[in-house]
Amino acid sequence: MAAKYANGNNKSQQKAYNKTAKGKKLRVDANRANRQLGTYGNGDGKDASHTGPGKAKLESPSKNRARPRKGKKYAPGNGLKIRG
C-alpha cells in the first residue's frame, strides 16, 4: 500500500507532480504571492488565498483549502458517484 498524505494524495504521485512544469509553476506562483503579502516564512500561519488571476489575500489555511473548487474538472456530475 502506498504512503499517503493527510489529504489523501499518494506521496509518490505528489512528488512526481511537483516535478512537472505545471507543479513547479503553481508552487512558484504561490511562493511569490506569499512573499508579496509578507507572510512567507514568518510563521504567522496564513496562506495567500488566490481569489482570482493575479489577486491574493491573506487567509487562514483551513478556510483557504476548504473552499469548493471551481472549473470544468470539478463541475457537478464529473465526480465519483457515492451509493448510499
C-alpha positions in Angstrom: 0.0 0.0 0.0 1.4 3.4 -1.0 2.1 6.0 1.7 -0.4 8.8 1.7 -0.6 12.4 2.9 -3.3 13.5 5.3 -5.3 15.0 2.4 -5.4 11.5 0.7 -2.7 12.2 -2.0 -0.3 9.4 -2.7 3.2 10.6 -1.8 4.8 9.1 -4.9 2.2 10.7 -7.2 2.5 14.1 -5.4 6.3 14.0 -5.7 6.1 13.3 -9.4 3.5 16.0 -10.0 5.7 18.6 -8.1 8.5 18.0 -10.6 6.3 18.7 -13.6 6.3 22.2 -15.3 2.7 22.7 -14.1 3.5 21.7 -10.5 6.6 24.0 -10.4 4.6 26.9 -11.8 1.9 26.6 -9.2 4.5 26.4 -6.4 6.4 29.4 -7.7 3.2 31.5 -8.1 2.1 30.5 -4.5 5.5 31.4 -3.1 5.6 34.7 -5.0 2.1 35.7 -3.6 3.2 34.7 -0.1 6.3 36.9 -0.4 4.4 39.9 -1.8 1.9 39.6 1.1 4.7 39.4 3.6 3.6 36.1 5.0 6.3 33.8 3.5 8.4 32.2 6.3 7.3 34.5 9.1 5.3 31.7 11.0 2.0 33.6 11.1 0.1 30.6 9.9 -1.6 32.4 7.0 -1.9 31.4 3.3 -2.2 33.5 0.2 -5.7 32.9 -0.9 -5.9 33.1 -4.7 -9.1 35.0 -5.2 -8.6 35.5 -9.0 -6.0 35.8 -11.7 -3.1 37.8 -10.2 -5.1 38.5 -7.0 -4.4 37.2 -3.5 -5.3 38.0 0.1 -4.2 36.6 3.5 -6.5 33.9 4.9 -6.2 31.0 7.3 -5.2 27.7 5.7 -8.3 25.9 6.8 -10.6 28.5 5.1 -8.5 28.7 2.0 -8.3 25.0 1.5 -11.9 24.2 2.4 -13.4 26.4 -0.3 -15.1 24.4 -3.1 -13.1 24.2 -6.3 -14.4 25.6 -9.5 -13.8 24.8 -13.1 -14.7 22.2 -15.6 -12.7 19.5 -13.9 -14.7 19.9 -10.6 -18.1 20.6 -12.2 -21.1 18.7 -10.8 -21.6 15.3 -12.5 -17.9 14.7 -13.1 -17.1 13.3 -9.7 -17.4 9.8 -8.2 -20.9 8.6 -7.5 -21.4 7.6 -3.9 -24.1 5.0 -3.3 -25.9 5.1 -0.1 
